[in-house]
Amino acid sequence: QVQLVESGGGAVQAGGSLRLSCAASGSTFSFDAMVWYRQAPGKQRELVASINRDGNTNYANSVKGRHTISRDNAKNTVYLQMNSLKPEDTAVYYCNAVEVVADRLYSYWGQGTQVTVSS
């Protein structure tokens, strides 16, 4: 059973930084992609950043240049370094891990961690 455990959320003032971590357990494979999503109150869940097995990254325009995603394949852990935080970054952040096994796609989710940015 794959489990994703997020940590690092909290409350911070605008301009501050936070580092989110997501540790995955229960899989014998290194995930093909690890992704951070966020969902603000009353809004749809949106992709924040993703990183694949080879280290290729993708970012939402709203966070480019401010946030950095990275991963440690040996530890099956993904990080999201968030700098220059803005009130509009306030949301619940979710970790998602994707793996393809025998041509089948498996997607796993963490429980979410709250990030609150005050002005």
N, C-alpha and C positions, 0 to 999 in steps of 0.2 A: 504494500500500500504506500503510494507516494504521498509525502506530506511536505508542504511548504510552510515555513515559519518565518514571518516577517518581523523585523524589529527596527528601531531607530526613529520612529515617528515621534511627534511631540509638538509643542507650541514654540514659536519663534517670532521675533519681530521682523518686519520687512527689511530686506538686505542681509539677513542672516543666512546660515547654512544648516543643513541637516544631511545625514548620510543614512540611507535606508539599506538594510540587508535582507536578503531572502535566502535561507538555507533549505536545501531540498534533501530529503532522505527517502529511502525505500526504493530507489531505482538503481539498477546496476549499469545503466547507460548514462553517459553524459548527454544532457538535453540538447536537442537540435537548436532550440531557440529559447531564450528567457526574456521575458517582457515585463515592463512595468506599465500598469494602467492606473487611471485615477477616476474617481467619480465624486463630483461636487454635488451638494444638495440640489435636487431639482434638475439635474443635468444627466445626460447619458455618460456611460463609462467611455473614456477615451484613452487611446494609446499615448503613452508618454515617451517611452524609449524601448528599443529592443536590441538584442545582441545575439548573433548566431554562434554556432560552434567555432567558426573560424575567427570570431572577433569582430565581424562586420556589424556596424551599428546603424541605427536609424532613430531619428528624433522627431517629435512633434515640433512644428515651427515655433510654438509658444515657449519652448524650453531650450531651443538650440542656443548654444553659446553659454548657457547657464548651468545646465545639468549634464552629468556624465555618467553613462552606464558602463559597468565593467563586470567581469565574471572571473571566477576561479574554478576552472573545470575540475580540478582535482578535488575540490571541496563541494562541487555542485552548488555554488553560492553565487548570487548576483547582487551587485551593489548599485545604488543610485545616489551619486553625490549631487546634492542640490545646493547651488549657490545663488546669491542675489535673489533670494526668495521674495515673492510678491504676494499680496493678499489673494490674488486670483489663483495661486497655487494651492490654496486651501482645498483639501479633498481627502477622501479615504484612498490610499494608495494600495493597489493590489499587485501581487506578484503572480505571474503566469509562466508555466514551463511547458514546453511542447516537445514531444519526441515522436519519432516515426519508427515503429517496430513492425517488421514484416509487412511493410506497406500500409500499415494502419497508423492513423494519427491519434495520439493521446494528448490531452490537455489537462493540466492541473492548476488549481488556484489556491492561493493563500487566503487567510481570513481577513486580510486588510489591516492597515495601520493608518491612524489618523494623523494628518499634518495640518496644523493650523498656523496661518501667518497673519499676524496683526499689523495694522498700519501705524 
